[in-house]
Amino acid sequence: MTVAIIGAGMAGLSCARALVQAGLTVEIYDKGRGPGGRMSTRRVRVEGRGLRFDHGAQYFTARDERFRAEVAAWQQAGRVAPWPAAGDEALVGVPGMNEPVRAMAEGLDVRWGARIDRLDRVAGEWMLHGEGLLESHSTVVVAVPAEQAGPLVAGFSPQFGDRAERTVSEPCWTVMACFAQPLPLPDTLATGDSVAWAARDGAKPGRSGSESWVLQASPRWTRDRLDEAPDAIAAKLLAAFFTENAVAPVARTYAAAHRWLYARAQPVAGEPALWDPSLRLGLAGDWLLAPRVESAWVSGRELADRMIAHLG
């Protein structure tokens, strides 16, 4: 009996690790090229210098006791550090925000670059369909954003499909920029109508110390420009950033924009994880609980506990 997990983000990996520790065989499928998802870190070279940009989640906190124990292990291994500029409880991955996800993926059977487009159920087994991919598993966990989970599961569980379809995620344009000289601004800013958040990424623990910044647009600003070209978005959001902070524009050595269609879920009330033992189908993700990194981890662990009680 094998468990297939679709999605190797925080929720999927949290679930996977608990299942493997319970003795279950788990195979994970993710469309990305490597660990990260919405905790991604982009690496670029600017004028011969390597830079990293945390262009997804900016930091996380840990309040759940189980998650705090996991975070303590990451801190001891030097993979996570406090970031006081974002708050007393703020934590970041070191050297990039994707480091905790990398740590969780170690030792697991993850198939990167594997996009699952459709599920079928044949003779009590789940069939996973993707480009050049057809796999059979006894149990399936779907750990992707609600907008992607709904179409996969609605035909088998209308209840699960309805929960996903009633969840709306806000989009977010994110701009990564490096400047030729320091900006006269604090390391973090919750700025204005256009730029909801800005951070001097190079000042995070374990970073280069460069004048590299990450700007996250507000949901409204993003929705109004959802289909514009990334280069145009970078120019417009940077202009708004300087205007809203009353700072004279500074020459940039690098700028790029990334669009997150499902950046921040607005969960509806309900259970933090979904499990149907008759179908052997589960759902996990921050969209079931709250739009926080910790919530994704907790959702995955809650699902694993329910699955182990039934399958173990």
C-alpha positions in Angstrom: 0.0 0.0 0.0 1.4 3.4 -1.0 0.3 6.9 -0.3 0.7 9.5 -3.1 1.0 13.1 -2.0 0.4 15.8 -4.6 2.3 18.9 -3.6 5.7 19.1 -1.9 5.1 22.3 0.0 4.9 22.7 3.8 1.6 20.9 4.2 2.5 18.0 1.9 5.9 17.4 3.4 4.6 17.7 7.0 2.1 15.0 6.2 4.7 12.9 4.4 7.2 12.9 7.2 4.7 11.8 9.8 3.4 9.0 7.5 6.9 7.8 6.8 7.8 7.8 10.5 4.7 5.7 11.1 6.0 3.1 8.6 3.9 4.0 5.5 5.3 4.1 2.0 5.0 7.6 0.5 5.6 9.0 -3.0 5.4 12.8 -3.5 4.7 14.6 -6.8 5.4 18.3 -7.3 5.3 20.4 -10.5 8.2 22.6 -9.3 11.9 22.1 -10.0 12.8 21.8 -6.3 11.8 22.6 -2.8 10.1 25.9 -2.1 6.6 26.5 -3.4 5.3 29.7 -1.8 8.5 29.6 0.4 10.6 29.9 -2.7 14.0 31.6 -2.9 15.2 32.9 -6.3 19.0 32.9 -7.0 20.4 35.3 -9.5 23.8 36.8 -10.5 24.0 40.6 -10.6 27.3 42.1 -11.8 29.1 38.9 -11.0 27.6 38.7 -7.5 25.2 36.0 -6.4 22.0 37.2 -4.8 19.0 35.5 -3.3 15.5 36.8 -3.1 12.8 35.4 -0.9 10.0 36.2 -3.3 7.2 34.2 -1.5 6.6 34.0 2.2 8.7 36.6 3.9 8.9 35.1 7.4 7.0 32.7 9.7 6.2 32.3 13.4 5.8 29.2 15.5 3.2 28.8 18.2 1.9 25.2 17.9 4.0 23.1 20.3 4.6 20.4 17.6 5.7 23.0 15.1 7.9 24.7 17.7 9.8 21.4 18.2 10.4 21.1 14.5 11.6 24.7 14.3 13.9 24.2 17.2 15.6 21.4 15.3 16.0 23.6 12.3 17.5 26.4 14.4 20.0 24.0 16.0 21.1 22.9 12.6 21.5 26.5 11.5 18.7 26.3 8.9 16.4 28.9 10.6 17.2 32.1 12.4 15.2 35.0 14.1 14.6 38.1 12.1 13.8 40.9 14.6 13.2 43.5 11.9 9.9 41.7 11.1 8.9 41.2 14.8 9.9 39.5 18.0 8.6 36.1 16.8 9.6 36.3 13.2 11.8 33.5 11.8 13.4 33.0 8.3 15.2 30.2 6.6 18.9 30.4 6.2 20.4 31.0 3.7 17.0 31.3 2.0 13.4 31.0 2.9 13.1 27.7 1.2 15.6 26.0 3.6 13.0 24.6 6.0 11.2 23.0 3.0 14.5 21.6 1.8 15.1 20.1 5.3 11.7 18.5 5.3 12.2 17.0 1.8 15.5 15.3 2.7 15.2 11.5 2.7 11.7 11.5 1.1 10.8 10.2 -2.3 9.9 13.4 -4.1 9.4 13.5 -7.9 10.1 17.1 -9.0 8.7 18.4 -12.3 5.8 16.0 -12.0 2.5 17.8 -12.7 -0.7 15.8 -11.8 -3.5 17.0 -14.0 -6.2 14.4 -13.2 -7.2 11.7 -10.8 -9.2 8.5 -11.6 -10.4 5.8 -9.4 -10.2 2.2 -10.8 -11.0 -0.9 -8.9 -10.4 0.8 -5.6 -7.0 2.3 -6.7 -6.2 5.9 -7.4 -4.7 6.6 -10.8 -2.6 9.8 -11.1 -2.4 11.3 -14.6 0.1 13.8 -15.8 2.3 14.6 -18.8 4.1 11.3 -19.5 2.9 10.0 -16.1 0.5 7.4 -15.1 0.8 6.1 -11.5 -1.4 3.9 -9.3 -1.7 4.3 -5.5 -4.0 3.0 -2.8 -4.3 6.4 -1.1 -4.0 10.0 -2.2 -3.3 13.3 -0.4 -3.9 16.5 -2.3 -1.8 19.3 -0.7 -2.0 22.2 -3.2 -3.9 25.5 -3.2 -7.7 25.3 -3.0 -8.2 26.5 -6.6 -6.0 23.5 -7.8 -7.4 21.0 -5.3 -11.0 21.5 -6.1 -11.0 20.3 -9.7 -8.9 17.2 -8.8 -11.3 16.0 -6.0 -14.8 17.3 -6.7 -15.8 14.4 -8.9 -15.0 11.9 -6.0 -16.0 14.0 -3.0 -18.5 16.8 -3.6 -18.0 17.8 0.1 -14.3 18.3 -0.3 -14.8 19.9 -3.7 -17.2 22.4 -2.2 -14.9 23.3 0.6 -12.1 24.0 -1.9 -14.3 26.0 -4.3 -15.6 28.2 -1.5 -12.1 29.2 -0.6 -10.8 32.3 -2.4 -7.1 33.2 -2.6 -5.8 36.7 -3.1 -3.2 37.1 -5.9 0.1 39.0 -5.4 2.6 40.6 -7.7 6.1 40.5 -6.1 9.0 42.5 -7.3 12.6 41.7 -6.6 15.1 44.5 -7.0 18.7 45.4 -6.2 19.8 49.0 -6.0 23.1 50.7 -6.7 23.1 52.5 -3.3 21.4 52.0 0.1 17.9 53.3 0.5 17.2 55.6 3.5 14.5 53.2 4.8 14.1 50.6 7.6 14.5 47.0 6.8 10.8 46.3 6.7 7.9 48.4 5.7 4.1 48.0 5.5 3.9 50.9 3.1 0.7 52.0 1.3 -2.1 51.3 -1.1 0.1 49.9 -3.8 3.0 48.2 -1.9 1.6 46.2 1.0 5.0 45.0 2.2 8.6 45.8 1.5 11.7 44.2 3.0 15.5 44.7 2.6 16.1 41.0 1.8 19.8 41.4 1.9 19.7 42.3 5.6 18.1 39.0 6.7 20.2 36.5 8.7 22.7 34.7 6.5 22.2 36.9 3.5 24.7 38.9 1.4 24.2 42.3 3.0 23.4 43.7 -0.5 20.8 46.4 -1.1 18.3 43.8 -2.4 14.6 44.3 -1.8 11.4 42.4 -2.1 8.2 44.3 -2.7 4.7 42.7 -2.4 1.8 44.5 -4.0 -1.6 44.8 -2.3 -4.3 42.5 -3.5 -6.3 45.3 -5.1 -3.2 46.7 -7.0 -2.4 43.1 -8.2 -6.0 42.4 -9.3 -6.1 45.6 -11.3 -2.9 44.6 -13.2 -3.1 40.8 -13.1 -2.3 40.1 -16.7 0.3 42.9 -17.3 3.8 42.0 -18.4 6.3 41.4 -15.6 8.7 44.1 -16.7 5.9 46.7 -16.7 4.8 45.5 -13.3 8.4 45.9 -11.9 8.7 49.4 -13.2 5.2 50.5 -11.9 5.5 48.9 -8.4 9.0 50.4 -7.9 7.7 53.8 -8.8 4.9 53.4 -6.4 7.3 52.2 -3.7 9.5 55.3 -4.0 6.4 57.6 -4.1 4.7 56.1 -1.1 7.8 56.3 1.0 8.8 59.8 -0.2 12.2 58.6 -1.4 13.9 59.8 -4.5 14.2 57.0 -7.1 17.6 55.1 -7.0 19.2 53.3 -9.9 18.6 49.6 -9.9 21.0 46.9 -11.0 18.4 44.2 -11.1 14.6 44.0 -11.2 12.1 41.2 -11.9 8.5 40.5 -11.1 6.7 37.2 -10.2 3.0 36.7 -10.1 1.5 34.5 -7.3 -2.1 33.7 -8.3 -2.8 32.0 -5.0 -0.7 34.0 -2.6 -3.0 34.3 0.4 -6.1 32.1 1.0 -9.2 33.3 2.8 -10.3 30.1 4.6 -13.9 29.2 5.3 -14.7 27.7 8.7 -14.2 24.0 9.0 -11.7 21.3 9.9 -8.0 21.9 9.6 -7.6 18.8 7.4 -10.0 16.6 5.4 -9.9 12.8 5.3 -12.3 10.3 3.8 -11.4 6.8 5.0 -13.8 5.1 2.5 -12.1 6.8 -0.4 -8.7 7.0 1.2 -8.5 10.6 0.1 -7.1 13.5 2.1 -6.7 17.2 1.7 -4.2 19.5 3.5 -3.1 23.1 3.2 -3.0 26.5 4.8 -6.3 27.3 3.0 -8.0 24.9 5.4 -6.8 26.7 8.5 -5.2 30.2 8.1 -2.8 31.9 5.6 0.4 31.2 7.6 3.4 28.9 7.1 2.7 27.3 10.4 -0.9 26.6 9.5 0.2 24.6 6.4 2.5 22.5 8.6 -0.3 21.9 11.2 -2.8 20.9 8.5 -0.4 18.4 7.1 0.3 16.9 10.5 -3.4 16.8 11.4 -4.1 14.9 8.2 -1.3 12.5 8.9 -2.6 11.7 12.4 -6.1 10.9 11.0 -4.6 8.7 8.2 -2.4 6.8 10.6 -5.3 6.1 12.9 -7.1 4.5 9.9 -4.2 3.0 7.8 -1.6 2.3 10.5 
